[in-house]
Amino acid sequence: MKLTDRIRQHFTDSIQTKITAADILPEAIARGAALMVQALLDGHKILSCGNGGSAADAQHFSAELLNRFEAERPGLPAIALSTDTSTITSIANDYSYDEIFAKQVKALGQPGDILLAISTSGNSRNVLQAIKAAHDRGVKVVALSGRSGGEMVSLLSADDVEIRVPAESTARIQETHLLAIHCICDLIDYQLFG
């Protein structure tokens, strides 16, 4: 197979995943954005977490809220829990890597806040612990997942929202997570600022 054919196949696979997701995810994305809009209107913040590429997505989301998405507007309160290496490494060293997000949620999360929990498999132990900590603190969860949703599904309450990408490939799930994040940012801006 020529290299250019491999590249075209990646584009085709990504496009097809997004076409399938466009039929399945809009309602869940809208519900997740609505939770976030209400939290922001009520003076609350959005925490986000994930590992690897999902950590980058959590940071990307936080940056879009704190700075701006596409329109000029005031910054919105968001914290990516994957950015503070001193906090992450001290928690991992003193307790467990599984606790790196949960301990931050316990310290920073307030009732009415939202946790954007990102895991392509739905099985990331530290993200699962963060969801449990969020519920203990009265924090609702918007979960970005893929595949079968993993263990994350059993932890989500009726007040939470799962946005599950209909794909098996981590790359395709992550690409669609980014699009879902951009949709959420757009809906937040549109609903708050017109």
Order of alpha helices (4+ residues) and beta strands (2+ residues): alpha-alpha-beta-alpha-beta-alpha-alpha-beta-alpha-beta-alpha-beta-alpha
